[in-house]
C-alpha cells in the first residue's frame, strides 16, 4: 500500500513503484549523495545531491519518507 510521489505523479503499490523505479533508471543515469537528514512533522527528510545525465543536473532533492513501523509507507521527492 506504499505510495511514491515524484515529478507530479503518484505510484501506489509494489508493482507500480517497481515500474516507476525501472522506468526512471532507463531514462537517466545518476548518483545520489545524501548530505543532510532531519525529522519534521512525522517525516524523515533526507536531502541529497543528485548528479547525472538529466536536464538541470546537478540538483539537490528532498526525499520525504513516511514510516509505518520499520517500513516505508510513503516517499515524496521534492
C-alpha positions in Angstrom: 0.0 0.0 0.0 3.0 2.3 -0.1 2.9 5.5 -2.3 5.6 7.3 -4.1 5.1 10.9 -5.4 7.7 12.1 -8.0 7.5 14.7 -10.7 3.8 15.4 -10.2 2.8 11.7 -10.5 1.8 9.2 -7.8 2.6 5.5 -7.8 0.7 3.2 -5.4 1.5 -0.4 -4.5 4.6 -2.5 -5.0 4.0 -3.2 -8.7 3.6 0.5 -9.7 6.6 1.5 -7.6 8.8 -1.1 -9.1 7.7 0.1 -12.6 8.4 3.7 -11.7 11.9 2.8 -10.5 12.6 0.7 -13.6 11.4 3.5 -15.9 13.4 6.1 -14.1 16.6 4.0 -14.3 16.1 3.5 -18.1 15.7 7.3 -18.8 18.8 8.6 -16.9 22.0 7.5 -15.2 22.5 9.3 -11.9 24.1 9.2 -8.5 22.5 10.4 -5.3 24.7 11.6 -2.4 22.9 12.3 0.9 24.2 15.3 2.8 21.5 16.1 5.4 18.8 14.3 7.3 16.1 15.5 9.8 12.8 14.6 11.4 10.0 17.0 10.7 6.2 16.7 11.0 6.4 12.9 11.5 8.5 12.5 8.3 12.2 11.6 7.8 13.6 14.0 5.3 16.9 13.2 3.5 18.4 15.8 1.3 20.7 14.6 -1.5 22.7 16.0 -4.3 21.6 14.2 -7.5 24.1 14.3 -10.4 23.5 12.6 -13.8 22.7 12.9 -17.4 19.3 14.7 -16.9 18.4 18.4 -17.6 19.4 20.6 -14.7 22.0 18.3 -13.2 23.2 18.5 -10.5 20.2 19.2 -8.3 19.5 19.0 -4.5 16.4 16.9 -3.8 14.5 16.2 -0.7 13.3 12.6 -0.1 10.4 12.8 2.5 9.8 9.3 4.0 6.7 8.4 5.9 7.3 5.3 8.0 4.9 2.7 9.5 6.9 0.7 11.9 10.1 -0.3 10.2 8.6 0.0 6.6 8.4 2.9 4.2 4.8 3.8 3.7 5.3 6.9 1.6 8.0 8.7 -0.3 7.7 12.2 -1.8 10.6 13.5 -3.8 10.8 17.3 -4.0 
